[in-house]
Amino acid sequence: VHDFANPNQPRALYLPSGTGRRFRDDVKKLIEELRTVIPGALEGDEFRARKQRFEEEEKAHHNEALGALRDKAQKKKIALLHTPFGFALAPTKGGEVLEPAVFEKLGNEERARFKADIEALSAELAALIEEAPRREQALRQKLKALIRETLIGAVGLLLSDLREAYAEQPEVVRHLQVLEQDVLDNFSDFLKPEEGAHPGPLAELEGMPSFRRYQVNLLVDNEGTQGAPVIFEDHPLYDKLVGRVEHLSRLGALITDFTLIKAGALHRANGGYLILDARNLVMQPFGWEGLKRAL
């Protein structure tokens, strides 16, 4: 399985015979259900209502602060203008904005007062504008917390059933706990439409969500084995003995992931017997050395 803390080193889980196949199928079914449950939870009326309330509260706060500054400016006969380049402050007379030429004809004392008031209001306006990104960030954090709170119930319900089913396998339970956290942290992947049946290992680089990291690679399946396994390898090449890591060609490069790890005879014979023809073994390049090293 994928190690979410160290993606380059997958983890091996040891399960009773037949449990591995069931676990693989259960996780596959879980991901399929999550791709329906997560979008559904974020489209529910309760979530939308709470999200809208947060956004309206933030908008009301912004409008209130801007309105208070506009009222303060009007008392000083200064207009707060919203231009294509942002906000601007301008002196007024009789409710009309003064043109630069008209402003220059005002008395020295009146012009000085306008300039002082505009300078003070500009400082307040700058503080209000600087506060906006911080408040937007705070809103995003609130929405993120709301999303996580909403999904914890939906995702946790599905995972709790699996944790209960594998309660006697502590390694599986720990893996499911980490998987749950990764799903919550990357919930947006489940909101994107799937492009193709199964995104490949380069899905992230191609801009598509990849669910391969949640898959279970069933390396050895002893579900139908009666007693200890007995494996006879008549062509004991190195990779047939110790296993191999397959690769896929993408954009001229060979790539791989944990789902492309394939078992060798030593894996399948673990806990039982491996039968080899000694002459064939020593004649194969690296076969004998690899077997000794593995043992």
C-alpha positions as CSV (number, residue, x, y, z in Angstrom):
1,V,0.0,0.0,0.0
2,H,1.0,3.6,-0.5
3,D,2.9,5.2,2.4
4,F,1.4,8.7,2.6
5,A,4.2,10.0,4.8
6,N,6.9,8.6,2.5
7,P,5.6,8.0,-1.0
8,N,8.8,6.6,-2.3
9,Q,8.7,3.6,0.1
10,P,5.4,1.7,0.0
11,R,4.4,-0.4,3.0
12,A,3.8,-4.1,3.1
13,L,0.8,-5.4,5.1
14,Y,0.6,-9.0,6.2
15,L,-2.9,-10.4,6.4
16,P,-4.5,-13.9,6.9
17,S,-5.1,-15.9,3.8
18,G,-7.9,-14.5,1.7
19,T,-8.1,-11.2,3.7
20,G,-5.8,-9.4,1.2
21,R,-8.2,-9.9,-1.7
22,R,-11.2,-8.8,0.4
23,F,-9.2,-5.7,1.6
24,R,-8.3,-4.8,-1.9
25,D,-11.9,-5.0,-3.1
26,D,-13.2,-3.1,0.0
27,V,-10.8,-0.2,-0.6
28,K,-11.7,-0.1,-4.3
29,K,-15.4,0.1,-3.4
30,L,-14.7,2.7,-0.7
31,I,-13.0,5.1,-3.2
32,E,-15.9,4.6,-5.6
33,E,-18.4,5.5,-2.8
34,L,-16.3,8.5,-1.7
35,R,-16.4,9.9,-5.2
36,T,-20.2,10.1,-4.8
37,V,-20.5,10.9,-1.1
38,I,-18.0,13.8,-1.0
39,P,-19.6,15.9,-3.8
40,G,-23.0,15.0,-2.4
41,A,-22.1,16.3,1.1
42,L,-20.8,19.6,-0.3
43,E,-24.0,20.1,-2.4
44,G,-26.3,19.6,0.6
45,D,-28.6,22.4,1.7
46,E,-27.1,22.6,5.2
47,F,-23.5,23.1,3.9
48,R,-24.6,25.6,1.3
49,A,-26.6,27.6,3.9
50,R,-23.6,27.8,6.3
51,K,-21.2,28.7,3.5
52,Q,-23.5,31.4,2.2
53,R,-23.9,32.8,5.8
54,F,-20.1,33.1,6.2
55,E,-19.7,34.8,2.8
56,E,-22.6,37.2,3.5
57,E,-21.1,38.1,7.0
58,E,-17.8,38.9,5.4
59,K,-19.4,41.0,2.7
60,A,-21.5,42.8,5.2
61,H,-18.5,43.6,7.3
62,H,-16.6,45.0,4.3
63,N,-19.6,47.1,3.2
64,E,-20.1,48.4,6.7
65,A,-16.5,49.5,7.1
66,L,-16.5,51.1,3.6
67,G,-19.9,52.8,4.4
68,A,-18.5,54.2,7.7
69,L,-15.5,55.6,5.9
70,R,-17.7,57.1,3.1
71,D,-20.0,58.8,5.7
72,K,-17.0,60.2,7.5
73,A,-15.7,61.6,4.3
74,Q,-19.0,63.1,3.3
75,K,-19.1,65.0,6.6
76,K,-15.8,66.6,5.6
77,K,-17.2,67.3,2.1
78,I,-15.0,64.6,0.5
79,A,-16.3,62.0,-1.9
80,L,-15.1,58.3,-1.8
81,L,-15.0,57.3,-5.5
82,H,-14.8,53.7,-6.9
83,T,-12.8,53.9,-10.1
84,P,-11.6,51.1,-12.4
85,F,-8.2,51.5,-10.7
86,G,-9.5,51.3,-7.2
87,F,-10.8,53.8,-4.6
88,A,-10.0,57.5,-4.7
89,L,-10.8,60.5,-2.5
90,A,-11.8,63.9,-4.0
91,P,-13.0,67.2,-2.5
92,T,-16.6,68.3,-3.3
93,K,-18.6,71.4,-3.2
94,G,-22.4,71.5,-3.4
95,G,-22.3,67.7,-3.8
96,E,-20.2,67.9,-6.9
97,V,-16.6,66.7,-7.2
98,L,-14.3,69.7,-7.8
99,E,-12.2,69.7,-10.9
100,P,-8.4,70.3,-10.4
101,A,-8.6,73.8,-11.9
102,V,-11.5,74.7,-9.6
103,F,-9.8,73.3,-6.6
104,E,-6.7,75.4,-7.2
105,K,-8.9,78.6,-7.1
106,L,-10.0,77.9,-3.6
107,G,-8.5,79.8,-0.7
108,N,-5.2,78.6,0.8
109,E,-6.9,77.8,4.1
110,E,-9.7,75.7,2.5
111,R,-7.3,73.9,0.2
112,A,-5.0,73.0,3.1
113,R,-8.0,71.7,5.1
114,F,-9.1,69.5,2.2
115,K,-5.5,68.2,1.7
116,A,-5.2,67.4,5.4
117,D,-8.6,65.6,5.6
118,I,-7.8,63.7,2.4
119,E,-4.4,62.6,3.7
120,A,-6.0,61.3,7.0
121,L,-8.8,59.5,5.1
122,S,-6.3,58.0,2.7
123,A,-4.5,56.4,5.6
124,E,-7.8,54.9,6.9
125,L,-8.6,53.7,3.3
126,A,-5.2,52.1,2.9
127,A,-5.6,50.3,6.2
128,L,-9.0,49.1,5.1
129,I,-7.6,47.8,1.8
130,E,-4.7,46.1,3.5
131,E,-7.1,44.4,5.9
132,A,-9.1,42.9,3.0
133,P,-6.6,40.1,2.0
134,R,-6.3,39.0,5.7
135,R,-10.0,38.8,6.0
136,E,-10.3,36.9,2.8
137,Q,-7.7,34.5,4.1
138,A,-9.6,34.1,7.4
139,L,-12.8,33.5,5.3
140,R,-11.0,30.7,3.3
141,Q,-9.9,29.1,6.6
142,K,-13.4,29.2,7.9
143,L,-14.7,27.6,4.7
144,K,-12.0,25.0,4.8
145,A,-12.9,24.2,8.4
146,L,-16.6,24.0,7.4
147,I,-15.7,21.6,4.5
148,R,-13.6,19.4,6.8
149,E,-16.4,19.4,9.5
150,T,-19.0,18.4,6.8
151,L,-16.8,15.7,5.3
152,I,-15.6,14.2,8.6
153,G,-19.1,12.8,9.2
154,A,-19.6,11.5,5.7
155,V,-16.1,10.1,5.2
156,G,-15.8,8.9,8.8
157,L,-19.0,6.9,8.5
158,L,-17.7,4.9,5.5
159,L,-14.2,4.4,7.1
160,S,-15.7,3.4,10.5
161,D,-17.3,0.4,8.8
162,L,-14.0,-0.7,7.3
163,R,-12.1,-0.2,10.6
164,E,-14.6,-2.3,12.4
165,A,-14.3,-5.1,9.7
166,Y,-10.5,-5.1,10.1
167,A,-10.4,-4.4,13.8
168,E,-8.2,-7.5,14.3
169,Q,-5.6,-6.2,11.9
170,P,-4.0,-3.2,13.6
171,E,-1.7,-2.4,10.6
172,V,-4.8,-2.1,8.4
173,V,-6.6,0.1,10.9
174,R,-3.6,2.4,11.0
175,H,-3.4,2.6,7.2
176,L,-7.1,3.4,7.0
177,Q,-6.7,6.2,9.5
178,V,-3.9,7.8,7.4
179,L,-5.9,7.2,4.2
180,E,-8.9,9.1,5.8
181,Q,-6.7,12.1,6.6
182,D,-5.4,12.2,3.0
183,V,-8.9,12.0,1.6
184,L,-9.9,15.0,3.8
185,D,-6.8,17.0,2.9
186,N,-7.3,16.3,-0.8
187,F,-11.1,16.3,-1.0
188,S,-11.0,18.5,-4.2
189,D,-9.7,15.5,-6.1
190,F,-13.1,13.9,-5.6
191,L,-14.9,16.9,-7.0
192,K,-13.2,16.8,-10.4
193,P,-14.8,14.7,-13.2
194,E,-12.8,11.6,-14.1
195,E,-11.0,11.8,-17.5
196,G,-10.5,8.2,-18.6
197,A,-11.2,5.1,-16.7
198,H,-8.1,4.9,-14.6
199,P,-5.7,7.9,-14.5
200,G,-2.1,6.7,-14.7
201,P,0.9,7.5,-12.5
202,L,1.5,10.7,-14.3
203,A,-2.1,11.9,-13.6
204,E,-1.0,14.7,-11.2
205,L,1.5,16.0,-13.8
206,E,-1.3,15.9,-16.4
207,G,-3.7,17.9,-14.2
208,M,-5.9,15.0,-13.4
209,P,-6.7,13.6,-9.9
210,S,-5.0,10.2,-9.3
211,F,-6.7,7.7,-7.0
212,R,-3.9,5.1,-7.5
213,R,-2.4,6.0,-4.2
214,Y,-5.4,4.6,-2.4
215,Q,-5.3,1.3,-4.2
216,V,-4.1,-2.0,-2.7
217,N,-1.6,-4.0,-4.6
218,L,-2.3,-7.6,-3.8
219,L,1.2,-9.0,-4.0
220,V,0.5,-12.6,-2.9
221,D,-3.0,-14.2,-2.7
222,N,-3.2,-17.5,-0.7
223,E,-7.0,-17.5,-0.6
224,G,-7.2,-20.9,-2.5
225,T,-4.1,-22.4,-0.9
226,Q,-4.6,-25.5,1.2
227,G,-1.8,-25.8,3.8
228,A,1.6,-24.3,3.2
229,P,2.3,-23.0,-0.3
230,V,4.5,-25.2,-2.6
231,I,6.0,-23.2,-5.5
232,F,8.0,-24.8,-8.3
233,E,9.9,-22.3,-10.5
234,D,11.4,-24.1,-13.5
235,H,12.9,-21.0,-15.0
236,P,14.6,-19.3,-12.0
237,L,15.6,-15.9,-13.5
238,Y,16.5,-13.2,-11.0
239,D,13.2,-11.3,-11.3
240,K,11.2,-14.5,-11.2
241,L,12.8,-15.3,-7.9
242,V,12.8,-12.0,-6.1
243,G,10.1,-10.1,-7.9
244,R,10.2,-7.1,-10.2
245,V,9.1,-3.5,-10.5
246,E,7.3,-2.8,-13.8
247,H,7.4,0.5,-15.6
248,L,5.2,2.5,-17.9
249,S,6.3,4.8,-20.7
250,R,5.0,8.3,-20.4
251,L,6.3,11.2,-22.6
252,G,9.5,9.4,-23.3
253,A,10.2,8.6,-19.7
254,L,9.8,5.3,-17.7
255,I,7.8,5.8,-14.5
256,T,6.5,3.5,-11.9
257,D,4.6,3.3,-8.6
258,F,3.8,0.8,-5.9
259,T,0.9,-0.7,-7.9
260,L,3.5,-2.0,-10.4
261,I,5.4,-4.1,-7.9
262,K,5.0,-7.8,-8.9
263,A,5.7,-10.8,-6.6
264,G,8.5,-13.3,-7.2
265,A,8.6,-17.0,-6.3
266,L,10.1,-16.2,-2.9
267,H,7.1,-14.1,-2.1
268,R,4.6,-16.7,-3.2
269,A,6.5,-19.5,-1.3
270,N,6.8,-17.5,1.9
271,G,5.8,-19.8,4.8
272,G,6.0,-22.8,2.6
273,Y,8.4,-24.4,0.1
274,L,10.3,-23.2,-3.0
275,I,11.4,-26.0,-5.3
276,L,14.1,-25.2,-7.9
277,D,16.3,-27.1,-10.3
278,A,19.8,-26.4,-9.0
279,R,21.4,-26.7,-12.4
280,N,19.0,-24.2,-14.0
281,L,19.4,-21.9,-11.0
282,V,23.2,-21.5,-11.3
283,M,23.1,-21.1,-15.1
284,Q,20.8,-18.0,-14.9
285,P,22.6,-14.6,-14.6
286,F,22.3,-13.3,-11.0
287,G,19.8,-16.0,-10.1
288,W,22.0,-17.8,-7.5
289,E,23.5,-14.6,-6.1
290,G,20.1,-13.0,-5.9
291,L,18.6,-16.0,-4.1
292,K,21.4,-16.1,-1.5
293,R,21.1,-12.4,-0.9
294,A,17.3,-12.6,-0.5
295,L,17.6,-15.6,1.9
